[in-house]
Amino acid sequence: MSRKTSAVLSALFTLMIFVGLPLYAPSQIPEEYFEMFSETGVDLNAFIYQIATIGLVASALTLVKGFVPMTSYVYLLASLSSNAMMLYFNLVTFSVGDFAKLGQVTVTTDIPGGVNTMLLDMRLFIQLAFLAVGLQVIYTVLEFINARKEEAKAGMETSTPPK
């Protein structure tokens, strides 16, 4: 399968999972659940639209990476942007839609006779996401440098006259 075909299929899959599914799923959820989430302080609609926006950008970056040569600076920029989008996706997901919380989410609900407060501390997962994306950035840059060296080597081999 060619790089372009693979990029189109990957972008379509990303679009279906990160855009289509989040936008379709709320129509299948009963209204009571939306009310319950709004009582806890979680804006479910904003969270869904954030995920869909991330999916749309990730799909576009996948297409760009598939259609430009691996030695292009556009490819490097798209790859690094894709890594940044995955970090942003992890931050949004672990912070339940509120980026500023950085993985420490407090959910408060009123119950008969008091208040129920729950603290979800996902900072370890955020730190692991930063580590994983940092390693992925290093890998992307090294892959780009290697592709540029291979292209230069192939260019030198074709330009040398035969003996």
BAFI-3210 file (N, C-alpha, C; in Angstrom, 3 decimals, decimal comma, padded with zeros to 6 digits):
// residues 163
n [1|2|3|4|5|6|7|8|9|10|11|12|13|14|15|16|17|18|19|20|21|22|23|24|25|26|27|28|29|30|31|32|33|34|35|36|37|38|39|40|41|42|43|44|45|46|47|48|49|50|51|52|53|54|55|56|57|58|59|60|61|62|63|64|65|66|67|68|69|70|71|72|73|74|75|76|77|78|79|80|81|82|83|84|85|86|87|88|89|90|91|92|93|94|95|96|97|98|99|100|101|102|103|104|105|106|107|108|109|110|111|112|113|114|115|116|117|118|119|120|121|122|123|124|125|126|127|128|129|130|131|132|133|134|135|136|137|138|139|140|141|142|143|144|145|146|147|148|149|150|151|152|153|154|155|156|157|158|159|160|161|162|163]
n.u [000,850|000,591|002,152|000,458|-002,115|-002,273|-002,146|-004,539|-006,452|-005,817|-006,346|-009,106|-010,007|-009,193|-010,755|-013,331|-013,284|-012,457|-013,959|-016,494|-017,631|-017,594|-019,347|-021,669|-022,335|-023,505|-026,194|-027,209|-027,135|-028,971|-030,835|-030,756|-028,210|-026,605|-027,527|-026,682|-023,883|-023,531|-024,202|-022,018|-020,076|-018,746|-018,476|-019,908|-020,580|-018,714|-016,384|-016,754|-016,719|-014,113|-012,630|-013,503|-012,497|-009,755|-009,506|-010,141|-008,017|-005,881|-006,450|-006,091|-003,349|-002,324|-002,954|-001,343|001,226|001,269|001,309|003,475|007,036|009,218|011,519|011,024|010,663|008,133|006,953|008,357|007,456|004,697|004,755|005,828|003,831|001,735|002,571|002,411|-000,343|-001,255|-000,305|-001,813|-004,347|-004,168|-003,872|-006,336|-008,119|-007,392|-007,866|-010,536|-011,717|-011,033|-008,384|-006,675|-006,608|-004,749|-004,794|-005,718|-008,620|-011,557|-014,583|-017,735|-020,762|-024,111|-025,760|-028,531|-028,485|-025,867|-022,673|-020,967|-017,686|-015,190|-011,876|-009,942|-006,874|-004,776|-002,202|000,154|-000,278|-000,326|002,317|003,591|002,579|003,795|006,468|006,346|005,588|007,743|009,832|008,850|009,050|011,838|012,422|011,081|012,545|015,083|014,426|013,757|016,240|017,726|016,350|016,941|019,722|019,846|018,636|020,487|022,713|021,775|021,480|024,145|025,234|023,973|024,924|027,651|030,116|030,347|033,030]
n.v [-001,173|002,207|005,234|007,427|006,336|004,943|007,107|008,457|006,512|006,241|008,843|008,987|007,009|008,140|010,429|009,299|008,046|010,076|012,310|011,737|009,723|010,985|013,126|011,841|010,076|011,495|011,757|009,328|009,107|009,298|012,202|012,701|011,980|013,990|016,119|015,247|015,276|018,028|018,994|018,186|019,874|019,391|020,222|018,674|018,972|020,882|019,432|017,293|018,677|019,649|017,272|016,477|018,572|018,238|015,751|016,446|018,169|016,384|014,522|016,096|016,666|014,090|013,574|015,533|014,617|012,265|013,050|014,692|014,637|012,670|013,974|016,614|019,843|020,539|018,085|017,431|019,507|018,924|016,402|017,005|018,722|016,936|015,292|017,170|017,591|015,115|015,192|017,341|016,186|014,144|015,748|017,149|015,000|013,672|015,744|016,086|017,792|020,360|022,108|023,627|022,401|020,388|017,553|017,215|016,801|017,962|016,821|017,716|016,995|017,591|015,928|014,386|015,600|016,493|017,172|015,687|015,167|014,517|013,800|013,512|012,520|012,735|013,301|011,790|010,319|012,413|013,293|011,014|011,133|013,492|012,602|010,468|011,835|013,572|011,729|010,765|013,055|013,342|010,967|011,526|013,722|012,524|010,564|012,208|013,467|011,211|010,445|012,640|012,334|009,879|010,602|012,463|010,798|009,020|010,819|011,556|009,153|008,756|010,893|010,557|009,890|006,947|004,516]
n.w [000,000|-000,832|000,464|000,301|000,008|002,395|004,169|003,579|004,310|007,038|007,921|007,426|009,210|011,654|011,569|011,709|014,260|016,126|015,474|014,220|015,945|018,625|018,076|017,343|019,423|021,718|021,004|021,584|024,277|027,275|028,355|031,080|031,929|030,859|032,390|034,891|034,563|034,164|036,674|038,148|037,334|035,011|031,709|029,340|026,618|025,678|026,122|024,327|021,870|021,944|021,713|019,171|017,600|017,978|016,732|014,084|013,392|013,763|011,748|009,451|009,698|009,419|006,751|005,503|006,240|004,793|002,134|001,572|000,949|003,050|003,642|003,670|005,162|005,803|006,340|008,683|010,368|010,380|011,594|014,134|015,017|015,088|017,177|019,250|019,226|020,128|022,731|023,696|023,410|025,354|027,655|027,670|027,856|030,299|032,010|031,922|029,993|030,876|030,369|031,994|034,462|034,457|034,886|037,484|038,786|040,265|041,340|042,275|043,845|044,845|047,388|049,085|052,287|052,341|050,774|048,114|047,352|045,009|044,241|041,460|040,689|038,183|037,554|037,348|035,018|033,220|033,408|032,407|029,821|028,886|028,941|027,080|024,725|024,501|023,996|021,572|019,986|019,865|018,471|016,055|015,053|014,762|012,871|010,709|010,224|009,499|007,157|005,543|005,324|003,979|001,577|000,638|000,363|-001,592|-003,685|-004,123|-004,976|-007,429|-008,849|-009,213|-011,624|-013,704|-013,528]
ca.u [000,000|001,413|002,067|-000,699|-003,313|-002,239|-002,463|-005,969|-007,196|-005,572|-007,069|-010,534|-010,223|-009,084|-011,937|-014,499|-013,166|-012,316|-014,929|-017,823|-018,129|-017,975|-020,494|-022,855|-022,632|-024,430|-027,595|-027,597|-027,066|-030,168|-030,681|-030,458|-026,765|-026,074|-027,851|-025,820|-022,547|-023,525|-024,224|-020,678|-019,171|-018,122|-019,217|-019,751|-020,615|-017,417|-015,422|-016,978|-016,251|-012,652|-012,151|-013,779|-011,552|-008,458|-009,579|-010,109|-006,644|-005,036|-006,704|-005,432|-001,904|-002,047|-002,963|-000,152|002,386|001,238|001,439|004,742|008,169|009,694|012,680|010,541|010,467|006,685|006,732|008,850|006,530|003,444|005,006|005,948|002,490|000,948|002,983|001,832|-001,793|-001,476|-000,118|-003,000|-005,443|-004,006|-004,162|-007,781|-008,808|-007,148|-008,398|-011,972|-012,133|-010,507|-006,938|-005,965|-006,525|-003,565|-004,958|-006,240|-010,021|-012,420|-015,985|-018,574|-022,200|-024,965|-026,570|-029,368|-027,783|-024,481|-022,001|-020,028|-016,569|-014,260|-010,682|-009,285|-005,514|-004,210|-000,947|001,139|-000,533|000,086|003,774|003,938|002,260|004,881|007,644|006,124|005,618|009,132|010,565|008,347|009,638|013,230|012,365|010,673|013,675|016,111|013,913|013,883|017,669|018,118|015,777|017,719|021,024|019,620|018,376|021,758|023,551|021,234|021,796|025,581|025,497|023,496|025,647|029,045|030,254|030,839|034,461]
ca.v [000,000|003,412|006,163|008,304|005,548|004,697|008,367|008,731|005,567|006,600|010,092|008,657|006,287|009,139|011,284|008,556|007,771|011,268|013,348|011,155|009,050|011,924|013,956|010,990|009,400|012,193|011,538|008,035|009,193|009,940|013,594|012,719|011,908|015,326|016,918|014,781|015,806|019,480|019,224|017,945|020,910|018,973|020,662|017,550|019,438|021,496|018,330|016,573|019,508|019,686|016,008|016,507|019,508|017,561|014,731|017,104|018,631|015,193|013,964|016,967|016,456|012,774|013,739|016,292|013,742|011,242|013,581|015,397|013,732|012,588|014,857|017,993|020,497|020,499|016,792|017,549|020,371|018,182|015,342|017,619|019,208|015,750|014,926|018,168|017,338|013,955|015,665|018,135|015,229|013,526|016,754|017,397|013,793|013,438|016,883|016,059|018,950|021,635|022,045|024,308|021,554|019,544|016,210|017,177|017,147|017,877|016,675|017,933|016,840|017,727|014,755|014,674|015,578|016,939|017,364|014,622|015,701|013,477|014,343|012,588|013,014|012,033|013,972|010,791|010,023|013,603|013,252|009,952|011,632|014,407|011,780|009,745|012,786|014,019|010,674|010,728|014,211|012,976|009,963|012,199|014,518|011,591|009,965|013,242|013,611|010,003|010,516|013,640|011,731|008,864|011,306|013,038|009,686|008,544|011,854|011,498|007,932|008,910|011,968|010,196|009,262|005,563|004,365]
ca.w [000,000|-000,934|001,595|000,137|000,312|003,839|004,848|003,408|005,155|008,434|008,198|007,500|010,465|012,724|011,464|012,211|015,694|016,956|015,123|014,017|017,153|019,690|017,713|017,227|020,693|022,622|020,635|022,139|025,736|027,837|028,800|032,520|032,121|030,605|033,570|035,967|034,307|034,367|038,121|038,687|036,863|033,758|030,531|028,426|025,227|025,371|026,079|023,069|020,763|021,998|021,150|017,731|016,987|017,977|015,688|012,778|013,164|013,619|010,415|008,474|009,812|008,848|005,294|005,114|006,375|003,761|000,783|001,361|001,154|004,435|003,802|003,628|006,455|006,053|006,990|010,059|011,101|010,567|012,577|015,459|015,373|015,431|018,537|020,157|019,295|020,993|024,104|024,019|023,583|026,672|028,681|027,689|028,319|031,720|032,761|031,652|029,221|031,375|030,165|033,080|035,658|034,295|035,410|038,846|038,586|041,435|040,962|043,451|043,619|046,022|047,702|050,257|053,563|052,266|049,487|047,790|046,582|044,587|043,610|040,538|040,467|037,031|037,214|036,934|033,609|032,474|033,346|031,461|028,477|028,523|028,659|025,826|023,608|024,382|023,292|020,200|019,294|019,582|017,404|014,819|014,564|014,295|011,638|009,681|009,914|008,775|005,810|004,795|005,016|002,947|000,317|000,192|-000,067|-002,869|-004,670|-004,418|-005,730|-008,805|-009,531|-009,475|-012,942|-013,649|-013,814]
c.u [000,900|001,213|000,823|-001,991|-003,406|-002,618|-003,944|-006,797|-007,030|-006,324|-008,569|-010,868|-010,181|-010,300|-013,175|-014,456|-013,206|-013,292|-016,330|-018,412|-018,473|-019,183|-021,782|-023,283|-023,589|-025,899|-028,115|-027,614|-028,329|-029,861|-030,323|-028,955|-026,105|-026,340|-026,946|-024,401|-022,487|-023,565|-022,847|-019,675|-018,456|-019,019|-018,993|-019,752|-019,291|-016,336|-015,528|-016,456|-014,732|-012,066|-012,351|-012,813|-010,159|-008,428|-009,498|-008,688|-005,704|-005,227|-006,012|-003,912|-001,493|-002,016|-001,714|001,080|002,425|001,522|002,725|005,888|008,675|010,894|012,294|010,396|008,978|006,327|007,176|007,899|005,203|003,616|005,108|004,601|001,584|001,288|002,388|000,325|-002,094|-001,273|-001,332|-004,209|-005,365|-004,325|-005,662|-008,523|-008,626|-007,635|-009,897|-012,434|-011,609|-008,986|-006,163|-005,803|-005,312|-003,678|-005,468|-007,667|-010,772|-013,861|-016,815|-020,033|-022,933|-025,781|-027,442|-028,556|-026,334|-023,985|-021,000|-018,944|-015,591|-013,093|-010,051|-007,914|-004,855|-002,859|000,144|000,967|-000,146|001,609|004,250|003,649|003,337|006,146|007,502|006,194|007,032|009,991|010,132|008,901|011,092|013,284|012,024|011,828|014,778|015,695|014,046|015,343|018,154|017,582|016,539|019,092|020,888|019,379|019,668|022,690|023,082|021,525|023,257|025,908|025,064|024,279|027,111|029,145|030,783|032,309|034,687]
c.v [001,242|004,314|007,023|007,573|005,286|005,954|008,686|007,807|005,901|007,870|009,842|007,939|007,252|010,044|010,584|008,406|009,050|012,386|012,759|010,553|010,026|012,794|013,148|010,429|010,167|012,011|010,219|008,029|009,875|011,325|013,678|012,697|013,261|016,236|016,548|015,329|017,306|019,824|019,035|018,991|020,556|019,411|019,627|017,993|020,071|020,430|017,574|017,383|019,667|018,428|016,001|017,447|018,900|016,500|015,312|017,564|017,440|014,546|014,788|016,777|015,104|012,842|014,472|015,395|012,681|011,758|014,368|014,416|013,792|013,494|016,327|018,553|020,563|019,191|016,849|018,382|019,656|017,078|015,900|018,162|018,053|015,264|015,886|017,960|016,136|014,326|016,466|017,226|014,566|014,509|017,010|016,194|013,589|014,586|017,045|017,377|020,287|021,561|022,607|023,433|020,629|018,206|016,108|017,717|016,962|017,863|016,767|017,787|017,027|016,456|015,104|014,535|016,025|017,124|016,233|015,207|014,577|014,147|013,249|013,167|012,173|012,622|012,999|010,472|011,205|013,613|012,170|010,376|012,601|013,627|011,073|010,677|013,342|013,003|010,579|011,894|013,913|011,970|010,610|012,993|013,603|010,909|010,948|013,408|012,413|010,022|011,523|013,088|010,697|009,516|011,901|011,947|009,152|009,543|011,836|010,273|008,068|009,974|011,621|009,504|007,835|005,494|003,387]
c.w [000,000|000,291|001,522|000,474|001,808|004,621|004,751|004,294|006,637|008,818|008,298|008,799|011,652|012,744|012,023|013,727|016,528|016,626|015,044|015,279|018,276|019,351|017,612|018,587|021,605|022,262|021,193|023,668|026,251|028,409|030,290|032,778|031,860|031,797|034,736|035,791|034,550|035,852|038,742|038,236|035,574|032,605|029,435|026,968|024,822|025,246|024,755|021,889|020,765|021,372|019,638|017,005|016,913|016,879|014,296|012,433|012,964|012,252|009,340|008,506|009,240|007,328|004,812|005,166|005,282|002,367|000,531|001,596|002,595|004,692|003,807|005,046|006,811|006,755|008,450|010,906|011,372|011,603|013,989|015,934|015,767|016,838|019,564|020,306|020,187|022,461|024,554|024,239|024,957|027,792|028,798|028,259|029,822|032,596|032,560|031,020|029,689|031,395|031,355|034,323|035,635|035,024|036,826|038,807|039,896|040,958|042,233|043,071|044,943|046,176|048,896|051,549|053,486|050,847|049,304|046,891|046,282|043,855|042,757|040,207|039,379|036,632|036,797|035,451|032,720|032,334|032,387|030,027|028,004|028,160|027,312|024,623|023,425|023,645|021,832|019,380|018,927|018,439|016,063|014,224|014,036|012,992|010,469|009,259|009,108|007,345|004,956|004,410|003,905|001,589|-000,240|-000,328|-001,418|-003,982|-005,064|-005,248|-007,178|-009,557|-009,808|-010,826|-012,817|-014,057|-014,930]
res [m|s|r|k|t|s|a|v|l|s|a|l|f|t|l|m|i|f|v|g|l|p|l|y|a|p|s|q|i|p|e|e|y|f|e|m|f|s|e|t|g|v|d|l|n|a|f|i|y|q|i|a|t|i|g|l|v|a|s|a|l|t|l|v|k|g|f|v|p|m|t|s|y|v|y|l|l|a|s|l|s|s|n|a|m|m|l|y|f|n|l|v|t|f|s|v|g|d|f|a|k|l|g|q|v|t|v|t|t|d|i|p|g|g|v|n|t|m|l|l|d|m|r|l|f|i|q|l|a|f|l|a|v|g|l|q|v|i|y|t|v|l|e|f|i|n|a|r|k|e|e|a|k|a|g|m|e|t|s|t|p|p|k]
***
